[in-house]
Amino acid sequence: MKLLHNKVNIVPIIGKADSLTESELKSFKRKVMDDLEKHKINFYQPPICGSDEEDEFKAQDAEIRASLPFSVVGSNIMVENENGRKFRGRQYSWGIAEVENSKHCNFNILRTFILR
């Protein structure tokens, strides 16, 4: 990353977020951000909102900044819950990790960050 950060946009992402507990993920995110700062690695961040922006946009911007680095859960299979609803996710003995559930990962926030 040291060789590339001045040539390309780096977006810090933690994969397989479902393998970490909530406290482990929070600690790992803090460590990643500390390492990026320690090694002076620049990564792409959204432009800072002006005071004239709409409140909804300001809230979305704050949510994106608070989520860095993004934690994601990936899946190429559809899972069905007990209510019959189908979605992308991973089935475990302890439950289901949903790709598009913001309580499970930052996939939706990452998608907003990249596409909007």
Backbone bond lengths (Angstrom), bond angles and torsions (degrees), N, CA, C in turn:
res aa  C-N    CA-C-N  psi(-1)  N-CA   C-N-CA  omega(-1)  CA-C   N-CA-C  phi
1 M - - - 1.450 - - 1.524 110.37 -
2 K 1.333 116.80 -32.46 1.461 119.64 178.74 1.526 111.33 -60.10
3 L 1.329 116.45 -35.98 1.457 120.44 -179.17 1.521 112.43 -76.58
4 L 1.314 117.36 -26.09 1.461 121.18 -172.72 1.528 115.43 -102.27
5 H 1.305 118.61 -22.45 1.466 119.96 -167.91 1.519 114.85 -60.93
6 N 1.306 118.62 -22.79 1.464 120.13 176.86 1.524 112.74 -92.68
7 K 1.346 116.71 -1.18 1.464 121.02 -178.21 1.519 113.15 -112.52
8 V 1.314 117.21 -26.71 1.468 121.90 -177.38 1.525 109.66 -136.41
9 N 1.322 115.03 162.00 1.462 119.84 174.77 1.523 108.97 -81.60
10 I 1.318 116.42 124.96 1.461 122.04 177.49 1.521 107.83 -103.20
11 V 1.323 115.92 129.82 1.462 122.10 175.80 1.525 106.37 -117.92
12 P 1.338 118.30 110.41 1.466 120.11 -177.60 1.534 111.51 -71.62
13 I 1.348 114.78 124.86 1.462 121.57 -178.01 1.519 108.86 -133.65
14 I 1.314 116.07 135.84 1.459 122.76 174.47 1.521 106.86 -104.60
15 G 1.310 116.86 115.55 1.454 121.61 179.19 1.518 111.55 -85.40
16 K 1.320 115.94 164.14 1.463 123.27 178.40 1.531 112.14 52.82
17 A 1.318 115.52 44.71 1.462 121.08 -178.39 1.518 112.47 -61.51
18 D 1.320 117.43 -20.21 1.452 120.89 179.82 1.527 112.33 -73.29
19 S 1.330 117.81 -7.67 1.459 120.33 178.26 1.525 112.30 -89.11
20 L 1.331 116.73 -1.78 1.463 121.95 179.92 1.518 110.75 -115.71
21 T 1.332 116.11 147.91 1.463 119.65 173.04 1.526 107.71 -74.33
22 E 1.311 116.36 168.92 1.472 120.63 -179.42 1.529 111.05 -60.06
23 S 1.323 117.60 -43.16 1.470 120.42 -179.45 1.532 111.33 -70.88
24 E 1.342 117.50 -36.53 1.462 120.38 177.11 1.524 110.59 -65.19
25 L 1.322 116.63 -40.45 1.459 120.83 179.51 1.520 111.23 -64.92
26 K 1.307 116.53 -43.65 1.465 120.88 178.83 1.532 110.32 -60.70
27 S 1.326 116.89 -44.61 1.458 122.34 179.01 1.528 111.18 -65.00
28 F 1.335 116.50 -41.74 1.463 120.74 -179.64 1.522 111.01 -66.44
29 K 1.333 116.99 -40.33 1.467 120.30 177.28 1.527 110.43 -60.23
30 R 1.317 116.21 -43.65 1.462 120.61 179.25 1.541 110.23 -62.41
31 K 1.340 116.89 -41.16 1.464 121.18 179.34 1.531 111.40 -64.80
32 V 1.322 117.14 -41.98 1.469 120.62 178.27 1.527 109.92 -61.18
33 M 1.320 116.99 -46.70 1.470 120.21 -179.59 1.531 110.88 -63.86
34 D 1.337 116.77 -40.33 1.470 120.61 177.12 1.522 111.40 -62.18
35 D 1.343 116.96 -41.76 1.466 121.11 179.08 1.528 111.71 -65.25
36 L 1.333 116.63 -41.21 1.462 119.95 177.55 1.526 110.38 -60.93
37 E 1.314 115.81 -42.82 1.466 120.28 179.63 1.531 110.83 -68.52
38 K 1.325 116.33 -44.84 1.473 121.93 -178.72 1.528 111.25 -57.88
39 H 1.334 116.80 -41.88 1.456 121.44 -177.61 1.529 112.66 -92.25
40 K 1.332 114.71 6.22 1.473 121.58 177.26 1.528 111.80 54.78
41 I 1.330 115.42 45.85 1.458 121.59 178.23 1.519 108.41 -95.37
42 N 1.315 116.04 119.63 1.462 121.33 178.33 1.521 109.11 -80.82
43 F 1.317 116.74 137.97 1.456 121.09 175.78 1.514 107.82 -131.66
44 Y 1.326 115.47 157.70 1.462 119.94 -175.55 1.525 110.42 -70.24
45 Q 1.315 115.23 130.78 1.456 122.25 176.73 1.527 108.13 -128.14
46 P 1.317 116.56 148.82 1.468 117.56 178.54 1.520 110.53 -64.54
47 P 1.331 117.22 149.54 1.466 119.94 176.47 1.529 110.36 -58.73
48 I 1.295 116.43 146.51 1.465 121.17 -179.85 1.526 108.88 -71.11
49 C 1.327 115.62 133.38 1.470 121.94 -178.89 1.518 110.64 -66.92
50 G 1.298 115.00 141.53 1.448 120.64 172.70 1.517 109.90 -83.84
51 S 1.302 117.28 164.01 1.470 121.03 -178.22 1.527 111.78 -69.73
52 D 1.340 116.97 -16.09 1.463 120.13 -179.13 1.532 113.15 -89.67
53 E 1.342 117.88 1.32 1.466 121.31 179.37 1.525 110.64 -73.70
54 E 1.329 115.87 158.13 1.463 121.32 178.25 1.525 109.70 -69.81
55 D 1.328 116.16 151.12 1.460 121.61 -177.95 1.529 112.09 -59.80
56 E 1.325 116.31 -37.72 1.470 120.15 179.86 1.534 110.46 -62.96
57 F 1.329 116.55 -41.26 1.465 120.74 179.03 1.524 110.51 -66.98
58 K 1.326 117.29 -40.32 1.465 121.60 178.04 1.528 110.95 -62.22
59 A 1.325 116.64 -41.23 1.465 121.28 179.38 1.521 110.42 -65.74
60 Q 1.332 116.16 -41.97 1.465 120.71 178.86 1.529 110.19 -63.76
61 D 1.318 116.97 -41.63 1.463 121.82 178.66 1.530 110.47 -62.90
62 A 1.322 117.23 -43.22 1.467 121.12 179.31 1.526 111.00 -64.15
63 E 1.332 116.83 -38.85 1.464 121.20 178.84 1.535 110.71 -64.88
64 I 1.313 116.84 -40.85 1.472 121.04 178.65 1.519 109.98 -63.49
65 R 1.315 116.74 -48.66 1.471 120.49 -179.22 1.524 111.90 -62.28
66 A 1.315 117.94 -37.90 1.471 122.05 -179.76 1.524 111.95 -71.15
67 S 1.328 117.63 -21.09 1.466 121.75 -176.92 1.526 113.46 -87.45
68 L 1.324 117.74 -12.26 1.462 120.46 -177.74 1.520 111.61 -67.77
69 P 1.329 119.10 137.63 1.448 127.57 -12.44 1.527 110.16 -70.24
70 F 1.305 116.03 150.33 1.460 120.81 -176.88 1.527 110.03 -71.47
71 S 1.321 116.17 138.99 1.463 121.19 175.14 1.526 107.46 -109.89
72 V 1.330 116.15 130.47 1.459 119.17 -176.03 1.524 111.77 -129.64
73 V 1.314 114.27 153.92 1.458 124.02 172.00 1.512 105.37 -119.89
74 G 1.307 117.13 127.51 1.455 120.30 179.93 1.523 111.20 -109.62
75 S 1.309 115.71 150.86 1.457 120.71 176.52 1.515 109.23 -160.15
76 N 1.324 115.44 142.05 1.457 119.92 175.94 1.527 111.03 -112.38
77 I 1.335 116.15 15.06 1.465 120.21 178.55 1.529 110.37 -122.76
78 M 1.315 114.67 154.78 1.461 120.75 175.89 1.528 108.23 -94.68
79 V 1.328 116.08 135.79 1.460 123.21 179.03 1.520 107.98 -115.28
80 E 1.302 116.99 146.49 1.459 121.38 178.59 1.525 108.70 -115.10
81 N 1.337 116.56 129.65 1.464 119.40 178.26 1.527 110.42 -87.74
82 E 1.335 116.49 -178.44 1.467 121.04 -176.71 1.525 113.29 -65.04
83 N 1.332 117.72 -19.40 1.467 121.84 178.24 1.529 112.72 -89.32
84 G 1.324 117.00 -0.47 1.458 120.92 179.74 1.520 114.61 87.40
85 R 1.326 117.26 2.86 1.474 120.98 179.32 1.529 109.01 -78.19
86 K 1.340 116.98 132.44 1.455 122.26 -179.91 1.527 109.96 -104.68
87 F 1.326 115.62 140.66 1.455 121.99 -178.51 1.524 109.15 -160.89
88 R 1.328 115.69 164.69 1.467 120.30 174.69 1.521 108.34 -75.68
89 G 1.313 115.12 133.94 1.455 118.56 179.56 1.511 111.73 -178.67
90 R 1.326 114.34 -174.63 1.460 122.09 177.49 1.521 108.45 -125.27
91 Q 1.326 115.28 132.94 1.466 122.41 -179.56 1.524 108.29 -95.33
92 Y 1.330 115.79 129.77 1.464 122.62 176.95 1.519 109.01 -128.31
93 S 1.333 116.11 168.10 1.465 119.77 177.44 1.529 110.78 -65.00
94 W 1.329 117.35 -28.18 1.463 121.69 -178.72 1.524 113.14 -89.72
95 G 1.327 117.58 -9.86 1.469 120.15 179.91 1.513 111.80 151.07
96 I 1.315 115.65 -158.63 1.461 122.52 -176.38 1.528 109.22 -122.06
97 A 1.328 116.23 135.67 1.464 122.12 172.35 1.527 106.75 -102.14
98 E 1.324 116.54 116.27 1.464 122.00 -178.43 1.524 110.77 -92.23
99 V 1.317 116.49 132.61 1.461 122.08 -179.28 1.531 111.02 -63.02
100 E 1.331 117.31 -41.56 1.466 119.96 -174.82 1.534 113.55 -100.12
101 N 1.316 117.82 18.58 1.460 121.52 177.27 1.526 108.04 -98.61
102 S 1.320 117.05 116.27 1.468 120.93 -176.05 1.525 113.00 -64.98
103 K 1.323 118.02 -15.11 1.470 120.58 174.67 1.524 111.37 -77.29
104 H 1.337 116.66 -18.98 1.454 121.13 -177.04 1.529 113.34 -101.50
105 C 1.328 117.05 -30.64 1.463 120.00 -179.67 1.532 109.98 -164.88
106 N 1.325 115.49 175.87 1.469 121.84 -177.28 1.517 113.10 -100.95
107 F 1.326 118.67 24.18 1.460 121.26 -175.97 1.529 111.93 -58.28
108 N 1.321 117.77 -47.12 1.475 120.25 -178.66 1.522 111.33 -63.99
109 I 1.322 116.85 -38.44 1.464 120.73 179.10 1.532 109.81 -67.72
110 L 1.335 116.33 -41.21 1.463 120.71 177.17 1.518 110.90 -62.16
111 R 1.307 116.88 -43.40 1.475 121.17 178.87 1.522 109.89 -61.09
112 T 1.319 117.93 -44.08 1.467 121.89 177.13 1.523 110.17 -61.59
113 F 1.307 116.85 -44.30 1.461 122.82 -179.53 1.530 111.51 -58.97
114 I 1.313 116.66 -44.52 1.473 120.72 -176.13 1.519 112.62 -79.69
115 L 1.318 117.92 -41.50 1.460 120.74 -171.84 1.523 114.94 -92.49
116 R 1.296 118.85 -21.66 1.454 119.99 -176.42 1.492 109.91 -113.80
